[in-house]
Amino acid sequence: MKARVTVMLKDGVLDPQGEAVRHALGALGFSGVTGVRQGKVIELDLAPGTERDEVERMCEALLANTVIERYEIEMG
Amino acid sequence: MKARVTVMLKDGVLDPQGEAVRHALGALGFSGVTGVRQGKVIELDLAPGTERDEVERMCEALLANTVIERYEIEMG
């Protein structure tokens, strides 16, 4: 089975990487882009029957820095 | 309006970052993780009425390296 974890910086935390992308898009002529936030996505192949709880523990332990990042889990 | 772009390495392209995460999860006792792929997610705030086509052009021009990466666009 698979799970997808999306990790984004929390609102209010400066995102210089996203800001750099926004600036570069503007320089390329994409003028309608008013904001960019960049995060990471982690696709996990899991043993059958793995619970969402266990993926949550992975996020808390390693995948996200919960001081500055939030995460979403999609099981599927 | 918003769009979310997910960029992953194509299948067959080595993903050392994902492999490092898999190894670290194993070391932390999460033994059921058989594979990990890591990618990036880019959330765009767009001017109202922006077409999916334009986001696709952003991906081709800047957001993804289409030689080794594939991308998915979700408008919403």
Backbone of each chain as nested JSON, in Angstrom:
{
  "chains": [
    {"id": "A", "residues": [
      {"number": 1, "name": "MET", "atoms": {"N": [0.829, -1.199, 0.0], "CA": [0.0, 0.0, 0.0], "C": [0.869, 1.256, 0.0]}},
      {"number": 2, "name": "LYS", "atoms": {"N": [0.232, 2.355, -0.3], "CA": [1.004, 3.601, -0.45], "C": [0.461, 4.686, 0.47]}},
      {"number": 3, "name": "ALA", "atoms": {"N": [1.311, 5.608, 0.829], "CA": [0.869, 6.827, 1.499], "C": [1.636, 7.992, 0.896]}},
      {"number": 4, "name": "ARG", "atoms": {"N": [0.977, 9.131, 0.853], "CA": [1.653, 10.336, 0.378], "C": [1.601, 11.381, 1.488]}},
      {"number": 5, "name": "VAL", "atoms": {"N": [2.765, 11.872, 1.867], "CA": [2.864, 12.897, 2.902], "C": [3.301, 14.201, 2.237]}},
      {"number": 6, "name": "THR", "atoms": {"N": [2.547, 15.263, 2.483], "CA": [2.909, 16.584, 1.971], "C": [3.318, 17.46, 3.147]}},
      {"number": 7, "name": "VAL", "atoms": {"N": [4.496, 18.034, 3.064], "CA": [5.019, 18.86, 4.158], "C": [5.204, 20.286, 3.635]}},
      {"number": 8, "name": "MET", "atoms": {"N": [4.535, 21.239, 4.282], "CA": [4.647, 22.65, 3.89], "C": [5.086, 23.47, 5.098]}},
      {"number": 9, "name": "LEU", "atoms": {"N": [5.776, 24.565, 4.858], "CA": [6.047, 25.506, 5.937], "C": [4.723, 26.056, 6.455]}},
      {"number": 10, "name": "LYS", "atoms": {"N": [4.624, 26.255, 7.772], "CA": [3.413, 26.847, 8.34], "C": [3.234, 28.266, 7.825]}},
      {"number": 11, "name": "ASP", "atoms": {"N": [1.977, 28.715, 7.802], "CA": [1.713, 30.097, 7.426], "C": [2.462, 31.012, 8.392]}},
      {"number": 12, "name": "GLY", "atoms": {"N": [3.049, 32.041, 7.872], "CA": [3.771, 32.979, 8.717], "C": [5.254, 32.693, 8.769]}},
      {"number": 13, "name": "VAL", "atoms": {"N": [5.654, 31.481, 8.386], "CA": [7.082, 31.167, 8.317], "C": [7.592, 31.594, 6.944]}},
      {"number": 14, "name": "LEU", "atoms": {"N": [8.63, 32.387, 6.917], "CA": [9.184, 32.87, 5.649], "C": [9.621, 31.706, 4.765]}},
      {"number": 15, "name": "ASP", "atoms": {"N": [9.334, 31.816, 3.49], "CA": [9.655, 30.751, 2.535], "C": [10.508, 31.328, 1.41]}},
      {"number": 16, "name": "PRO", "atoms": {"N": [11.81, 31.48, 1.64], "CA": [12.668, 32.119, 0.629], "C": [12.718, 31.342, -0.681]}},
      {"number": 17, "name": "GLN", "atoms": {"N": [12.588, 30.021, -0.595], "CA": [12.621, 29.198, -1.807], "C": [11.387, 29.512, -2.673]}},
      {"number": 18, "name": "GLY", "atoms": {"N": [10.222, 29.571, -2.032], "CA": [9.005, 29.923, -2.765], "C": [9.093, 31.325, -3.346]}},
      {"number": 19, "name": "GLU", "atoms": {"N": [9.674, 32.216, -2.567], "CA": [9.811, 33.603, -3.018], "C": [10.723, 33.673, -4.25]}},
      {"number": 20, "name": "ALA", "atoms": {"N": [11.774, 32.871, -4.245], "CA": [12.69, 32.832, -5.394], "C": [11.972, 32.312, -6.637]}},
      {"number": 21, "name": "VAL", "atoms": {"N": [11.101, 31.304, -6.451], "CA": [10.336, 30.767, -7.588], "C": [9.375, 31.84, -8.114]}},
      {"number": 22, "name": "ARG", "atoms": {"N": [8.713, 32.538, -7.198], "CA": [7.783, 33.595, -7.613], "C": [8.516, 34.64, -8.445]}},
      {"number": 23, "name": "HIS", "atoms": {"N": [9.676, 35.034, -7.979], "CA": [10.459, 36.054, -8.676], "C": [10.882, 35.558, -10.058]}},
      {"number": 24, "name": "ALA", "atoms": {"N": [11.311, 34.307, -10.111], "CA": [11.77, 33.745, -11.394], "C": [10.603, 33.629, -12.381]}},
      {"number": 25, "name": "LEU", "atoms": {"N": [9.42, 33.246, -11.873], "CA": [8.253, 33.158, -12.769], "C": [7.918, 34.543, -13.326]}},
      {"number": 26, "name": "GLY", "atoms": {"N": [7.983, 35.556, -12.463], "CA": [7.729, 36.924, -12.922], "C": [8.72, 37.332, -14.003]}},
      {"number": 27, "name": "ALA", "atoms": {"N": [9.991, 37.005, -13.792], "CA": [11.038, 37.358, -14.754], "C": [10.827, 36.651, -16.093]}},
      {"number": 28, "name": "LEU", "atoms": {"N": [10.159, 35.486, -16.047], "CA": [9.882, 34.739, -17.278], "C": [8.594, 35.216, -17.961]}},
      {"number": 29, "name": "GLY", "atoms": {"N": [7.925, 36.198, -17.37], "CA": [6.732, 36.764, -18.009], "C": [5.418, 36.239, -17.456]}},
      {"number": 30, "name": "PHE", "atoms": {"N": [5.467, 35.385, -16.443], "CA": [4.227, 34.9, -15.821], "C": [3.816, 35.907, -14.741]}},
      {"number": 31, "name": "SER", "atoms": {"N": [3.093, 36.928, -15.175], "CA": [2.857, 38.065, -14.292], "C": [1.708, 37.83, -13.313]}},
      {"number": 32, "name": "GLY", "atoms": {"N": [0.904, 36.807, -13.533], "CA": [-0.276, 36.607, -12.689], "C": [-0.026, 35.815, -11.419]}},
      {"number": 33, "name": "VAL", "atoms": {"N": [1.236, 35.554, -11.098], "CA": [1.538, 34.74, -9.923], "C": [1.781, 35.656, -8.733]}},
      {"number": 34, "name": "THR", "atoms": {"N": [0.876, 35.624, -7.758], "CA": [0.977, 36.564, -6.64], "C": [1.657, 35.953, -5.417]}},
      {"number": 35, "name": "GLY", "atoms": {"N": [1.756, 34.653, -5.369], "CA": [2.415, 34.036, -4.219], "C": [2.804, 32.607, -4.53]}},
      {"number": 36, "name": "VAL", "atoms": {"N": [3.914, 32.175, -3.959], "CA": [4.369, 30.788, -4.149], "C": [4.857, 30.249, -2.81]}},
      {"number": 37, "name": "ARG", "atoms": {"N": [4.415, 29.047, -2.456], "CA": [4.963, 28.343, -1.282], "C": [5.484, 27.01, -1.782]}},
      {"number": 38, "name": "GLN", "atoms": {"N": [6.685, 26.676, -1.382], "CA": [7.237, 25.406, -1.818], "C": [7.404, 24.458, -0.641]}},
      {"number": 39, "name": "GLY", "atoms": {"N": [7.034, 23.224, -0.843], "CA": [7.184, 22.214, 0.199], "C": [7.686, 20.921, -0.402]}},
      {"number": 40, "name": "LYS", "atoms": {"N": [7.573, 19.848, 0.362], "CA": [8.051, 18.575, -0.156], "C": [6.967, 17.527, -0.05]}},
      {"number": 41, "name": "VAL", "atoms": {"N": [7.075, 16.533, -0.9], "CA": [6.115, 15.438, -0.895], "C": [6.915, 14.142, -0.813]}},
      {"number": 42, "name": "ILE", "atoms": {"N": [6.431, 13.255, 0.03], "CA": [7.143, 11.993, 0.278], "C": [6.168, 10.852, 0.029]}},
      {"number": 43, "name": "GLU", "atoms": {"N": [6.476, 10.021, -0.961], "CA": [5.636, 8.857, -1.264], "C": [6.241, 7.627, -0.616]}},
      {"number": 44, "name": "LEU", "atoms": {"N": [5.436, 6.964, 0.197], "CA": [5.914, 5.81, 0.961], "C": [5.253, 4.542, 0.442]}},
      {"number": 45, "name": "ASP", "atoms": {"N": [6.051, 3.519, 0.174], "CA": [5.519, 2.163, -0.057], "C": [5.533, 1.444, 1.278]}},
      {"number": 46, "name": "LEU", "atoms": {"N": [4.375, 0.988, 1.697], "CA": [4.228, 0.449, 3.055], "C": [3.776, -0.996, 3.029]}},
      {"number": 47, "name": "ALA", "atoms": {"N": [4.118, -1.717, 4.085], "CA": [3.625, -3.084, 4.246], "C": [2.093, -3.041, 4.322]}},
      {"number": 48, "name": "PRO", "atoms": {"N": [1.418, -4.054, 3.763], "CA": [-0.046, -4.074, 3.803], "C": [-0.539, -3.961, 5.238]}},
      {"number": 49, "name": "GLY", "atoms": {"N": [-1.598, -3.193, 5.417], "CA": [-2.206, -3.079, 6.74], "C": [-1.601, -2.014, 7.624]}},
      {"number": 50, "name": "THR", "atoms": {"N": [-0.614, -1.266, 7.099], "CA": [-0.046, -0.184, 7.909], "C": [-1.12, 0.865, 8.207]}},
      {"number": 51, "name": "GLU", "atoms": {"N": [-1.181, 1.286, 9.462], "CA": [-2.203, 2.253, 9.881], "C": [-1.724, 3.688, 9.637]}},
      {"number": 52, "name": "ARG", "atoms": {"N": [-2.688, 4.564, 9.469], "CA": [-2.406, 5.992, 9.349], "C": [-1.611, 6.51, 10.553]}},
      {"number": 53, "name": "ASP", "atoms": {"N": [-1.947, 5.983, 11.739], "CA": [-1.227, 6.335, 12.973], "C": [0.28, 6.176, 12.84]}},
      {"number": 54, "name": "GLU", "atoms": {"N": [0.669, 5.09, 12.175], "CA": [2.103, 4.83, 12.065], "C": [2.758, 5.875, 11.151]}},
      {"number": 55, "name": "VAL", "atoms": {"N": [2.056, 6.245, 10.083], "CA": [2.589, 7.282, 9.195], "C": [2.683, 8.614, 9.951]}},
      {"number": 56, "name": "GLU", "atoms": {"N": [1.701, 8.86, 10.824], "CA": [1.736, 10.077, 11.638], "C": [2.97, 10.07, 12.543]}},
      {"number": 57, "name": "ARG", "atoms": {"N": [3.278, 8.915, 13.101], "CA": [4.478, 8.836, 13.942], "C": [5.746, 9.082, 13.124]}},
      {"number": 58, "name": "MET", "atoms": {"N": [5.759, 8.601, 11.87], "CA": [6.921, 8.874, 10.995], "C": [7.076, 10.374, 10.765]}},
      {"number": 59, "name": "CYS", "atoms": {"N": [5.941, 11.049, 10.563], "CA": [5.981, 12.504, 10.331], "C": [6.546, 13.219, 11.55]}},
      {"number": 60, "name": "GLU", "atoms": {"N": [6.04, 12.844, 12.711], "CA": [6.465, 13.522, 13.948], "C": [7.941, 13.247, 14.243]}},
      {"number": 61, "name": "ALA", "atoms": {"N": [8.387, 12.024, 13.902], "CA": [9.753, 11.62, 14.262], "C": [10.787, 12.107, 13.257]}},
      {"number": 62, "name": "LEU", "atoms": {"N": [10.405, 12.169, 11.985], "CA": [11.44, 12.405, 10.966], "C": [11.015, 13.298, 9.807]}},
      {"number": 63, "name": "LEU", "atoms": {"N": [9.811, 13.056, 9.278], "CA": [9.51, 13.644, 7.965], "C": [9.24, 15.142, 8.022]}},
      {"number": 64, "name": "ALA", "atoms": {"N": [8.682, 15.613, 9.136], "CA": [8.371, 17.042, 9.247], "C": [9.021, 17.61, 10.497]}},
      {"number": 65, "name": "ASN", "atoms": {"N": [9.405, 18.862, 10.415], "CA": [9.831, 19.604, 11.598], "C": [8.601, 20.382, 12.07]}},
      {"number": 66, "name": "THR", "atoms": {"N": [7.908, 19.833, 13.065], "CA": [6.584, 20.381, 13.406], "C": [6.656, 21.747, 14.082]}},
      {"number": 67, "name": "VAL", "atoms": {"N": [7.851, 22.227, 14.378], "CA": [7.967, 23.593, 14.889], "C": [7.601, 24.589, 13.786]}},
      {"number": 68, "name": "ILE", "atoms": {"N": [8.053, 24.299, 12.583], "CA": [7.84, 25.265, 11.497], "C": [7.053, 24.679, 10.32]}},
      {"number": 69, "name": "GLU", "atoms": {"N": [6.789, 23.372, 10.34], "CA": [6.125, 22.747, 9.195], "C": [4.836, 22.048, 9.623]}},
      {"number": 70, "name": "ARG", "atoms": {"N": [3.889, 21.995, 8.689], "CA": [2.682, 21.19, 8.891], "C": [2.686, 20.088, 7.84]}},
      {"number": 71, "name": "TYR", "atoms": {"N": [1.978, 19.004, 8.148], "CA": [1.957, 17.907, 7.177], "C": [0.534, 17.402, 6.972]}},
      {"number": 72, "name": "GLU", "atoms": {"N": [0.332, 16.846, 5.772], "CA": [-0.93, 16.183, 5.433], "C": [-0.591, 14.761, 5.016]}},
      {"number": 73, "name": "ILE", "atoms": {"N": [-1.44, 13.83, 5.404], "CA": [-1.235, 12.43, 5.026], "C": [-2.407, 11.978, 4.168]}},
      {"number": 74, "name": "GLU", "atoms": {"N": [-2.108, 11.404, 3.011], "CA": [-3.145, 10.733, 2.209], "C": [-2.789, 9.26, 2.127]}},
      {"number": 75, "name": "MET", "atoms": {"N": [-3.651, 8.421, 2.625], "CA": [-3.451, 6.975, 2.484], "C": [-4.133, 6.524, 1.192]}},
      {"number": 76, "name": "GLY", "atoms": {"N": [-3.542, 5.555, 0.494], "CA": [-4.259, 5.142, -0.725], "C": [-3.59, 3.983, -1.427]}}
    ]},
    {"id": "B", "residues": [
      {"number": 1, "name": "MET", "atoms": {"N": [-7.144, 32.553, -7.17], "CA": [-7.248, 31.101, -7.28], "C": [-5.904, 30.433, -7.027]}},
      {"number": 2, "name": "LYS", "atoms": {"N": [-5.97, 29.136, -6.81], "CA": [-4.761, 28.409, -6.419], "C": [-4.493, 27.246, -7.373]}},
      {"number": 3, "name": "ALA", "atoms": {"N": [-3.244, 26.88, -7.48], "CA": [-2.89, 25.639, -8.167], "C": [-1.807, 24.962, -7.339]}},
      {"number": 4, "name": "ARG", "atoms": {"N": [-1.826, 23.646, -7.352], "CA": [-0.775, 22.881, -6.668], "C": [-0.066, 22.017, -7.7]}},
      {"number": 5, "name": "VAL", "atoms": {"N": [1.239, 22.177, -7.783], "CA": [2.05, 21.39, -8.712], "C": [2.902, 20.421, -7.891]}},
      {"number": 6, "name": "THR", "atoms": {"N": [2.824, 19.148, -8.234], "CA": [3.659, 18.131, -7.58], "C": [4.687, 17.64, -8.587]}},
      {"number": 7, "name": "VAL", "atoms": {"N": [5.947, 17.691, -8.214], "CA": [7.035, 17.295, -9.106], "C": [7.76, 16.106, -8.477]}},
      {"number": 8, "name": "MET", "atoms": {"N": [7.799, 14.995, -9.198], "CA": [8.486, 13.785, -8.711], "C": [9.52, 13.36, -9.746]}},
      {"number": 9, "name": "LEU", "atoms": {"N": [10.571, 12.721, -9.284], "CA": [11.496, 12.091, -10.22], "C": [10.76, 10.999, -10.985]}},
      {"number": 10, "name": "LYS", "atoms": {"N": [11.073, 10.86, -12.27], "CA": [10.467, 9.79, -13.065], "C": [10.883, 8.429, -12.522]}},
      {"number": 11, "name": "ASP", "atoms": {"N": [10.024, 7.435, -12.756], "CA": [10.382, 6.073, -12.372], "C": [11.679, 5.698, -13.085]}},
      {"number": 12, "name": "GLY", "atoms": {"N": [12.552, 5.036, -12.375], "CA": [13.807, 4.623, -12.985], "C": [14.941, 5.588, -12.72]}},
      {"number": 13, "name": "VAL", "atoms": {"N": [14.602, 6.824, -12.33], "CA": [15.65, 7.783, -11.968], "C": [15.982, 7.575, -10.493]}},
      {"number": 14, "name": "LEU", "atoms": {"N": [17.243, 7.383, -10.189], "CA": [17.66, 7.162, -8.801], "C": [17.25, 8.336, -7.923]}},
      {"number": 15, "name": "ASP", "atoms": {"N": [16.78, 8.027, -6.725], "CA": [16.327, 9.064, -5.797], "C": [17.079, 8.894, -4.478]}},
      {"number": 16, "name": "PRO", "atoms": {"N": [18.318, 9.41, -4.406], "CA": [19.126, 9.21, -3.191], "C": [18.492, 9.835, -1.952]}},
      {"number": 17, "name": "GLN", "atoms": {"N": [17.758, 10.932, -2.14], "CA": [17.105, 11.588, -1.002], "C": [16.03, 10.677, -0.414]}},
      {"number": 18, "name": "GLY", "atoms": {"N": [15.214, 10.099, -1.305], "CA": [14.194, 9.157, -0.846], "C": [14.823, 7.94, -0.185]}},
      {"number": 19, "name": "GLU", "atoms": {"N": [15.921, 7.485, -0.75], "CA": [16.604, 6.309, -0.191], "C": [17.138, 6.616, 1.209]}},
      {"number": 20, "name": "ALA", "atoms": {"N": [17.638, 7.829, 1.394], "CA": [18.134, 8.241, 2.717], "C": [16.99, 8.271, 3.73]}},
      {"number": 21, "name": "VAL", "atoms": {"N": [15.825, 8.737, 3.298], "CA": [14.66, 8.768, 4.193], "C": [14.244, 7.346, 4.551]}},
      {"number": 22, "name": "ARG", "atoms": {"N": [14.238, 6.458, 3.56], "CA": [13.856, 5.068, 3.819], "C": [14.798, 4.455, 4.848]}},
      {"number": 23, "name": "HIS", "atoms": {"N": [16.071, 4.706, 4.668], "CA": [17.07, 4.157, 5.581], "C": [16.876, 4.712, 6.994]}},
      {"number": 24, "name": "ALA", "atoms": {"N": [16.634, 6.002, 7.084], "CA": [16.462, 6.636, 8.396], "C": [15.203, 6.114, 9.087]}},
      {"number": 25, "name": "LEU", "atoms": {"N": [14.131, 5.911, 8.32], "CA": [12.899, 5.364, 8.918], "C": [13.159, 3.955, 9.458]}},
      {"number": 26, "name": "GLY", "atoms": {"N": [13.891, 3.162, 8.69], "CA": [14.244, 1.824, 9.161], "C": [15.039, 1.877, 10.459]}},
      {"number": 27, "name": "ALA", "atoms": {"N": [15.994, 2.807, 10.516], "CA": [16.833, 2.933, 11.71], "C": [16.014, 3.364, 12.922]}},
      {"number": 28, "name": "LEU", "atoms": {"N": [14.911, 4.07, 12.673], "CA": [14.038, 4.511, 13.773], "C": [13.028, 3.434, 14.166]}},
      {"number": 29, "name": "GLY", "atoms": {"N": [13.068, 2.293, 13.49], "CA": [12.192, 1.193, 13.88], "C": [10.95, 1.032, 13.018]}},
      {"number": 30, "name": "PHE", "atoms": {"N": [10.8, 1.865, 11.991], "CA": [9.647, 1.726, 11.093], "C": [10.03, 0.712, 10.012]}},
      {"number": 31, "name": "SER", "atoms": {"N": [9.817, -0.54, 10.323], "CA": [10.371, -1.597, 9.473], "C": [9.498, -1.906, 8.255]}},
      {"number": 32, "name": "GLY", "atoms": {"N": [8.274, -1.409, 8.231], "CA": [7.37, -1.754, 7.134], "C": [7.478, -0.87, 5.908]}},
      {"number": 33, "name": "VAL", "atoms": {"N": [8.489, -0.017, 5.858], "CA": [8.609, 0.925, 4.734], "C": [9.522, 0.314, 3.677]}},
      {"number": 34, "name": "THR", "atoms": {"N": [8.961, -0.042, 2.537], "CA": [9.754, -0.752, 1.534], "C": [10.31, 0.172, 0.45]}},
      {"number": 35, "name": "GLY", "atoms": {"N": [9.782, 1.368, 0.342], "CA": [10.311, 2.29, -0.651], "C": [9.866, 3.704, -0.348]}},
      {"number": 36, "name": "VAL", "atoms": {"N": [10.719, 4.66, -0.692], "CA": [10.393, 6.07, -0.482], "C": [10.841, 6.856, -1.703]}},
      {"number": 37, "name": "ARG", "atoms": {"N": [9.956, 7.713, -2.209], "CA": [10.352, 8.659, -3.264], "C": [10.039, 10.055, -2.736]}},
      {"number": 38, "name": "GLN", "atoms": {"N": [10.984, 10.951, -2.892], "CA": [10.736, 12.306, -2.412], "C": [10.678, 13.285, -3.583]}},
      {"number": 39, "name": "GLY", "atoms": {"N": [9.714, 14.159, -3.533], "CA": [9.579, 15.179, -4.565], "C": [9.257, 16.511, -3.948]}},
      {"number": 40, "name": "LYS", "atoms": {"N": [8.821, 17.44, -4.798], "CA": [8.489, 18.756, -4.257], "C": [7.082, 19.155, -4.661]}},
      {"number": 41, "name": "VAL", "atoms": {"N": [6.517, 20.022, -3.863], "CA": [5.175, 20.515, -4.147], "C": [5.243, 22.033, -4.129]}},
      {"number": 42, "name": "ILE", "atoms": {"N": [4.599, 22.639, -5.114], "CA": [4.642, 24.093, -5.266], "C": [3.213, 24.604, -5.303]}},
      {"number": 43, "name": "GLU", "atoms": {"N": [2.851, 25.427, -4.328], "CA": [1.51, 26.014, -4.283], "C": [1.574, 27.421, -4.858]}},
      {"number": 44, "name": "LEU", "atoms": {"N": [0.764, 27.648, -5.862], "CA": [0.779, 28.934, -6.567], "C": [-0.511, 29.693, -6.293]}},
      {"number": 45, "name": "ASP", "atoms": {"N": [-0.394, 30.959, -5.911], "CA": [-1.545, 31.868, -5.884], "C": [-1.573, 32.578, -7.227]}},
      {"number": 46, "name": "LEU", "atoms": {"N": [-2.705, 32.444, -7.92], "CA": [-2.769, 32.917, -9.299], "C": [-3.861, 33.96, -9.479]}},
      {"number": 47, "name": "ALA", "atoms": {"N": [-3.682, 34.826, -10.46], "CA": [-4.719, 35.787, -10.801], "C": [-5.975, 35.022, -11.227]}},
      {"number": 48, "name": "PRO", "atoms": {"N": [-7.164, 35.552, -10.869], "CA": [-8.403, 34.864, -11.246], "C": [-8.455, 34.616, -12.758]}},
      {"number": 49, "name": "GLY", "atoms": {"N": [-8.939, 33.439, -13.114], "CA": [-9.098, 33.126, -14.531], "C": [-7.866, 32.531, -15.193]}},
      {"number": 50, "name": "THR", "atoms": {"N": [-6.809, 32.32, -14.423], "CA": [-5.614, 31.703, -15.013], "C": [-5.957, 30.289, -15.477]}},
      {"number": 51, "name": "GLU", "atoms": {"N": [-5.52, 29.96, -16.682], "CA": [-5.825, 28.64, -17.26], "C": [-4.788, 27.615, -16.836]}},
      {"number": 52, "name": "ARG", "atoms": {"N": [-5.234, 26.37, -16.842], "CA": [-4.334, 25.253, -16.573], "C": [-3.134, 25.251, -17.532]}},
      {"number": 53, "name": "ASP", "atoms": {"N": [-3.404, 25.643, -18.79], "CA": [-2.345, 25.74, -19.81], "C": [-1.173, 26.597, -19.36]}},
      {"number": 54, "name": "GLU", "atoms": {"N": [-1.51, 27.699, -18.679], "CA": [-0.446, 28.604, -18.264], "C": [0.405, 27.948, -17.171]}},
      {"number": 55, "name": "VAL", "atoms": {"N": [-0.253, 27.22, -16.271], "CA": [0.5, 26.517, -15.222], "C": [1.392, 25.442, -15.864]}},
      {"number": 56, "name": "GLU", "atoms": {"N": [0.868, 24.819, -16.902], "CA": [1.666, 23.82, -17.614], "C": [2.913, 24.469, -18.235]}},
      {"number": 57, "name": "ARG", "atoms": {"N": [2.733, 25.658, -18.774], "CA": [3.905, 26.359, -19.332], "C": [4.923, 26.703, -18.237]}},
      {"number": 58, "name": "MET", "atoms": {"N": [4.424, 27.061, -17.041], "CA": [5.344, 27.334, -15.919], "C": [6.142, 26.085, -15.564]}},
      {"number": 59, "name": "CYS", "atoms": {"N": [5.455, 24.936, -15.582], "CA": [6.143, 23.673, -15.268], "C": [7.232, 23.382, -16.28]}},
      {"number": 60, "name": "GLU", "atoms": {"N": [6.887, 23.55, -17.547], "CA": [7.848, 23.235, -18.61], "C": [9.03, 24.201, -18.588]}},
      {"number": 61, "name": "ALA", "atoms": {"N": [8.751, 25.46, -18.23], "CA": [9.796, 26.483, -18.305], "C": [10.681, 26.515, -17.071]}},
      {"number": 62, "name": "LEU", "atoms": {"N": [10.095, 26.203, -15.907], "CA": [10.858, 26.444, -14.67], "C": [10.67, 25.389, -13.596]}},
      {"number": 63, "name": "LEU", "atoms": {"N": [9.434, 24.975, -13.351], "CA": [9.161, 24.238, -12.109], "C": [9.662, 22.795, -12.141]}},
      {"number": 64, "name": "ALA", "atoms": {"N": [9.678, 22.193, -13.322], "CA": [10.129, 20.803, -13.418], "C": [11.241, 20.689, -14.453]}},
      {"number": 65, "name": "ASN", "atoms": {"N": [12.131, 19.762, -14.222], "CA": [13.128, 19.386, -15.225], "C": [12.572, 18.144, -15.915]}},
      {"number": 66, "name": "THR", "atoms": {"N": [11.941, 18.349, -17.072], "CA": [11.172, 17.258, -17.681], "C": [12.037, 16.135, -18.245]}},
      {"number": 67, "name": "VAL", "atoms": {"N": [13.345, 16.313, -18.224], "CA": [14.22, 15.196, -18.613], "C": [14.136, 14.087, -17.561]}},
      {"number": 68, "name": "ILE", "atoms": {"N": [14.127, 14.477, -16.305], "CA": [14.156, 13.479, -15.23], "C": [12.947, 13.555, -14.305]}},
      {"number": 69, "name": "GLU", "atoms": {"N": [12.093, 14.559, -14.473], "CA": [10.966, 14.723, -13.542], "C": [9.638, 14.74, -14.3]}},
      {"number": 70, "name": "ARG", "atoms": {"N": [8.591, 14.255, -13.614], "CA": [7.225, 14.391, -14.117], "C": [6.477, 15.29, -13.15]}},
      {"number": 71, "name": "TYR", "atoms": {"N": [5.422, 15.925, -13.651], "CA": [4.656, 16.816, -12.773], "C": [3.172, 16.554, -12.919]}},
      {"number": 72, "name": "GLU", "atoms": {"N": [2.454, 16.87, -11.84], "CA": [0.986, 16.816, -11.825], "C": [0.498, 18.194, -11.424]}},
      {"number": 73, "name": "ILE", "atoms": {"N": [-0.589, 18.632, -12.048], "CA": [-1.175, 19.932, -11.717], "C": [-2.576, 19.706, -11.167]}},
      {"number": 74, "name": "GLU", "atoms": {"N": [-2.867, 20.297, -10.018], "CA": [-4.24, 20.326, -9.498], "C": [-4.668, 21.776, -9.419]}},
      {"number": 75, "name": "MET", "atoms": {"N": [-5.696, 22.129, -10.146], "CA": [-6.252, 23.483, -10.059], "C": [-7.338, 23.457, -8.985]}},
      {"number": 76, "name": "GLY", "atoms": {"N": [-7.454, 24.538, -8.218], "CA": [-8.534, 24.498, -7.22], "C": [-8.65, 25.797, -6.459]}}
    ]}
  ]
}
